[in-house]
């Protein structure tokens, strides 16, 4: 597992280096009416991990660090068809890589996040509000509506807007103090931004940090004061 972030002035670490916290059943709502996720269990030479993949149209999406953790031994039989390692985004089997990015709404306002906390077999969903862009684009921070942080397993889960459209994928999480209160956040990548990058209409991102590279100098995340 990756280290827990406690520095309240730094929310700019990439999702690939962040752990997404476990969500207690008391702090979430369950929404099984229109699920947009599937659970995956992965194995890699004796190490194991859990994650989530997002249903999108006739295919799937996830965080790159989920699909890069090993081979799926339990879950849908999917393969990567397009990876953006620096952005931490992967298009999986059936995903419409050639879709027009303009047809995918940008995350805004109230949203719902869905995924499988580590080892959980039931989907969990929780509510949040789009808060601000990350200092490392194209990330966006969503402020969660419950008092507990997120850990492992939610990575790769879906973000739906008020119209139940899948608009982003969950990459990481962190916490910070706002007006004397600790608030918890999810870092998400808009699907439209990933489409622009995979299609070459926006510049490809260079890795800022992967497991083999040092972290960049931390910057203050743009909060609201």
Secondary structure by P-SEA (a helix, b strand, c coil): cccccccccccccccccbbbbbbccccbbbbcccccbbbbbbbcccccccbbbbbccccbbbbcccccccccccccccccccccccccbbbcccccccccccccccccccbbbbbbcccccbbbbbccccccccccccbbbbbbccccccccccccbbbbccccccccccccccccccccbbbbbbbbbbaaaaaaaaacccccccccccccccccccccccccc
